[in-house]
């Protein structure tokens, strides 16, 4: 994967970052996907969950680092082999949490097809839906430009 430079609209992205930041702390204390482990040793489950949370929070930190001071100066974010995978994972985690917290009533089919009437949504749900789409776009961009060696690993 080569370095990808993407110019974004700061006024459009800024409110979406509020949604991500709002959920970031939550993702440090609760997995995006509930653990579906069979009956295992409680210590093993606790250790597995702790490691998952640490990794999940680290990924979200990498995602948020895209939107630092430089972003608010020029509106540009960069994806490269060093940050692509953590960002893609963070996007998934945040999208799952957005879906669970704000978008569940809309239904999975409508979300995946993008068939949602934005005009009928209350402001917080509209902003959450736009964040959901924004993160999906980031994931698609990363996947489209992944080097085959990364996919095979």
Secondary structure, 3 states (H helix, E strand, C coil): CCCEEEECCHHHHHHHHHHHHHHHHHHCCCCCCCCCCCCCCHHHHHHHHHHHHHHHHHHHHHHHHCCCHHHHHHCEEEECCCCHHHHHHHHHHHHHHHHHHHHHHHCHHHHHHCCCCHHHCCHHHHHHHHHHHHHHHHHHHHHHCCCHHHHHC
